[in-house]
């Protein structure tokens, strides 16, 4: 099938950037991104490219090139589906908060709603592409719904998981390690492959069956998360033995069988994928009664939770076993630098722990808005919304956060934090001035030379 028009349902962190690059590289194909969230679509259409709802370095230039030419953002979902030859499903699949599988299984209600809407609207044959992260065999559910429309319309379902790292999504999209396409119909696979071949070498495009493609996404994130939890578990051992986790990571990273990536100790991993996909993998293993497999992967999550808790406890112990009424500056709230995504950010849980101890927190993050920070805290329901707002303040500058603070914690590795005037910060803080570096971002010698009491993960 020659693809002339593409529709993508979902204008979030995956759908927006992915479709922008596809449109940029395929100017002859009309790409329409649809979402029912009017304010999100308005932001994608904003003339001020700094107002895009997703912050990714380089995304503004890609959108500026393609938007209005062959890239469109709209709330007219049915029109886009009806006209499209290929429909990407890129909606949220959060962890269930109710019923069977609560707290572990992926909630597929949005996936099913998309399939039903496509079935209701479609009057011509289409290729349906799963882009959302989903459990194994979800394609069978989608196909079952589509095949029972009674209209005689032919659908081919493909799995095309994304492997983007937030903060580097545009380089990842423009020069991917691999593109994975799972499916049963060779012609449909070739149609999708031809879109990527506009800029991706053919040898990097891998074809598998549907189920292998779906599982590969979960397993890739599980393996990456496992490496983070592994080095974080060693960071605690380093602290009590006198070893340095950076030196250990460098030494083992030189082993070509291990490699150096994802061996950076920190306060813990976050983001929309790692924990959600791990929980999903645990749930799938348990549903097949693979208890030992489930327990193995669950431990990766438990170590990550432990790392966040012990970082918060270190702050409390260091500050004379109480933070009640003390001001603590948080530099960073996003789960990593170069993104405004806060999902499962370590900062949320460290803050929650300290707020339980009645600390006063001042937060500065260069890309995360105040309403999002309070939304993250309120979601935990640990205390009233009013109490969150009385104990935590969001400020506009690093120096404002640090002024009169008893302690300062680095929660996101934004590059700008390395270049701050740390003498100015030291002079403005209460004494002794504590710095808790959850990202191993700063120079210990420099900070201690200025008179800070400095703590870094794994030292």
N, C-alpha and C positions, 0 to 999 in steps of 0.2 A: 504494500500500500504506500503510495506517495503521500507524505505528510505535508499538508499545506497549513493546517491550523492546529495549534496545541492549546488546551485549556489546563490550568493547574488549579485544583481546589485547595485553598489554603495559602495565605500570604504571610506566613510566619518566617521563622529563622531558616527553614529549609526551602520552602516554596519560593520566597521572594528572591534570594540570591541565586538559587539554581536556575530559575527561569530567566533571570536577567542575563546570566552568562550564556544560556542556550540561545536566547534571542540575539545577543551580541554576536555570537559565532555563526548564527544561521539567519542572516537578514532577510532571506526569502520566505521564512516561516513566520506566520503571525502567532505570537505567544500572548495569551490572555490569562492573567492571574486573578482569580475570583475569591472573594471572602465576604461573609455576611457582616463582618465587623466594619461598619462605615468609617469610623475614625481611623482605623488602620489603613483602609484604602485611600482615604484622604491624605494620610501621611505619605503613602507611596507616591501619590500624585502631586505632592507639594512642590512648589517652585524652588523652595529652599531645601537643597539636598541634605542639609544638616538635620532636617526634620524627619528623615526616613526612619521608620519604626525599628529597623534593625541597624545597629552600628557594626560595620565591618570595614576595615581599611581597604580602600579601593572600590567599594560597592557604589559610591556616589558617581564615580566616573563611568562605570558600566551602565548604570541606570540612565545617566545623562545621554549616553551614546544611543541607547536602544529605545528608550521610552518615547512614545509618540510616533516612532518609525514602524516598529513591528512588535513592541512590548507595551502592553496595556494592563492597567489595574482597574477592576470594576467590581461592583456588587451584583451585577446581572449574571447570576450563576447559571440559570437555566439556558439563557441565550448562548453563553460561551460553551456549555456542554453540547448543546444541540448542533452547533456549527463545527465543533472540533473533530478532527480525525483521530487524535490521541488525547487522552485525559489522564493527567497525573493526579494521584491522590496524595496530598501532602498535609494532612490534618493531624492534630495532636492525638497521641495515644498515651494519656497519662496512666499512672498506676491507679488501680481501682481503689476507691475509698469506701466501698460498700459491698455487701453480698459475698458470694463465693470468690475466693482469691483476693479478698480485701488486703491491701498493703503489699501485694506482690504481683498479681496478674495485671496485664495491660487491659485498659478499658477500651474496648473496640466499638463503642456505640457510635462514634463519629465516622469510623470507617464504614460501618453498616449503613448509616444514614447517607453517606456519599454514594454507596453502591445502589441504594434504593432510588436516590434522586437521578442517577445516571440511567437506571432502568426505566424510570417514569418518563424521562425527557427524550431519550435517544430515539431517533427515527432512522438512523443509518449505522452501519457497522463501525466499530471503534476499537482501538487498542487502549486498554486500561493499564496504567502503570502504577504499581504500589511504590510510593516514595517514603511513606511513613515507616517508622520502625515498628514492626509487628511480630507477633508470635508465629512460629512455624505452622503452616497450613491455613493461614488466614486467606490466602488466595482462593482456596477451595470454597470458603464462605462467600467471598465476593462473586466468584464464578457461578455459584449456585443461585444467588439472587439475580444475577444478570441473565442467566439462561432460562429463568422462569418468567420472563416478561410477557411471553405469549405474542410478541410482535414479530417474531422471526428475524430479529436483528442479531447479527453475529458479533460476539465480543471475544477478544483475546486478552487474557490477563498476564501481565509480566511483573516480575519483581525487580526493582532497580534501587536497592538501598543506597543511602548516601553515607559517605565516610568522611564528612567534613570535620575539621577541627575549628571551633569558633575562635575568632581572632585572626585566623588565616584562611577563611572560607574562600575568598576570591582566588588567591594563588592555588589553593587546593582544587578549585573547580577548573581553573585555566590550565593547570598542569597536574592532573591527578595521577596517583600511583597506579590506580586501576579503576575501571568501570565494570561493575558486575551486573549482568542481566540474566535473570532466571525466567524460563518459560518453556512451553510445550510446543508452540507453533514457530517453526523456523522463519517463516516469512515475517511474522510480527517482531521476532527478535531482530531480524535484519533491518526492519523499519526504524526501530529505536537505535540500533547500532549506527545506522547511516547519519543520524542526527549528531551523535557524539564524534563520528569520524570527521566532522567538519574541522575539528582541532585536536582530537586525541588519536595517537597512533593505534592502528588496529590491534597490534600485539598487546596493548594494555586493556583491551576490552575482552572480558572473560564471560563466557556463556556457561550456564549450569542449568540444572532442573530447578523448578520453582522452590522446592523445599530446601535445597542446599543454599540458594540465594538468601532466603528468609533467615535461615539459621546463621549464615555467615556474618550478618550484621550483629546479631546478639553476641556471637562468639568473639568477634573482633574487639568489641567494647569490653567484654569480660576479660580478655587477655590483657588489654591495656590497663584496665582498672586494677587487675591483679598485680601488675608490675608496680603501680603506684602504692598499693597497700603493702606490698612486699618491702619496698625500700622504706616506707614509713614505719613499719614494724621494726626494722633495723635501726632507724633513727633513735628510737627509744633506748635500744640496747647501747647505741653509741654514747648516749648521754650519761649512762651509769658506768661505762667502762673507760671513758676518756678517749674513745675513738672519735673521728670526725666523719659524719655520714657522706660529705662531699668527696672525701678522699677514698672512702670505701666504694662509693658509686663509680668514681673514676676508674679505680682499679679493676672492678669487675666488668665495667663497661668496655674495657679494652679487649675482653674476651669476645671474639667474633661470634661465638655461639650465643652470647647474651646480648651484646650491643649496648649502646649508651642511651638510647631514647627511653623516656618515661622512667628515668631513675632519679628524678629530682624530688628530694624530700620536701614536704610542705605540711601545712595544717590540714590537708585532706583534699580529695578531688570533689568536684561539684559538676554542675551542668545538667542538661536535660537528658543525657544519654546513659552515662555510666551506671548510676544507681538504678535507674528505671529498667535498663536492659538486664542488669544483674539480677534484680528481683524477678523479672520475667523469666529468666533462665532458671532460677531456683524454683519458681512455681511450675514451670514445664517439667523439670526433672522430678519434682514431687508428684505431679499428676500422673507420671508414668511409674511411680513408686521407686524411683532411683534416689533413695534417701541419702546414700553416701555422696553421690554427685551433688545433690542439693546442698548438703551440709558444707561441702568443700567450697562451693562458690559463695555461699552465704557468709563464710568467714571473711571474705574480701570486703564485704560491706561492714561487718562488725569491726574490723581493724580501722576502717575509714571513720566510723562513728567514734571509736576510741581515740583516734588522733585529734579530732576536734574537741572532745571532752577534756583530754589531758592538756591541751593547749590552754583552754579556759582555766583549768585548775592550776596550771603553772602561773598564770597571771595572778590568781587569787593568793597562792602560797607565797609568791615573791613579794607581794605587796602586804606582807605581814598578816596574812590569813584573813584579810577582810577588804572588800572593795565597796562596802556600804558608804554611799555618799561621795565616793571618789570619782573624779572625772577620768574617763579613759577615752583616748582618741583612737578612732578606727580609720586607717587609711586604706580605702578600698572596700567595695561591697560586691562587685561583680565576681563571678566564680573564677574568672581569669582575666588577664589584660586583653585589651583590644576588642572587647565586647561589652554590650550593655545587658547581657543576659545574667540573671541572678538565680536561676533555678538551681536548687540544692547547693547554693554557695555556702562554703564553710563559715563565712562571716555571719550568716543568719543564725547558725547554731551556737557559735561562740558568743554572739551578742545575747542570745536567749539565755544561755547559762549565766552570764554575768548580770543580766537584768534580774534573774531570780535572786541574786545576791544584793540587789538594790544599788548596783553601780549606775552612774550617770555616763552615758556614752554620747560622744560627738562623732558623726560619720561624715567623711568626705570621700566621694568617688567622682571622677571626672565625667562619667557617662551615665551613671544611674540616677534616675530622678527620685525626688523625695517620696512621691506617692507610691513608687514601687518598693522602696525600702520598708515603709510601714505596711504595705500589702503583704510583704514576705513575713514580717513578724506577726501580723494579725492572723495569718493563715495557720500558724502553729497553735493559736488559741491558748497560749500559756498564761495569759493575763488579759485584762481588758484593753481595748484599743486606746482608751484614755490613759491608762497607766503606761503603755508603750510610748505614747507621745509626751508624757511627763518625764520619763526617764531617758529617752533618746532624742537627740536633736540632729538634724541634717544641716550641714554648713556648706559654704561655697568655696572654701579654700583650705588647704592643708594646714596653714599657719593658724587659721581660726580654730580648727579642730584641736590643735596642740596647745593653744593658749590656756594656761592654768591647769593643764592635765597632769594627773599623777603618773599616768602611764600611757604609752602609745603602742598600738598593735598594727603591724603590716598584715593585711588580709588579702590583698590583691597585688600582683607584681607589676603594677603600672610603672613604666620606665621613668616617668616624671618624678617619682618618689626618690629615686637614686640621686637626683640632681637638686634636691631641696637644700636650703641653707640650714644644715643641722645644728650649727652653733646658735643660730637665731631661735630654732625650735627648743634647744636645751635651755637657753636663757629665759624662754617664756613659760617653761613648765615648772611644776612644783618639784621640790628636791626631797629625796633623790629622784632623778628622772629615769623612769624605766622604759626600755624599748623591747618589745616582744616581736621578733621578726618571724612571722609564720610562713614567709616565702623565701627566706635566706637571700634577701635582696641586697642587704647593706654590708658595708665593710666593718667587721668587728673592731679592727684596730683603730679605725677612724672614729667610730662611735665611742669606744672606751677612752680614747685619747681626749675626747671632748668632755668626758665625765659622766656619760650615760652608764646606767646598769643595763647591760645588753644580754638578751637571751635569743638564741636562734635554734630552730628545730635541729636536732641531731648533733649538737656540739656540747 
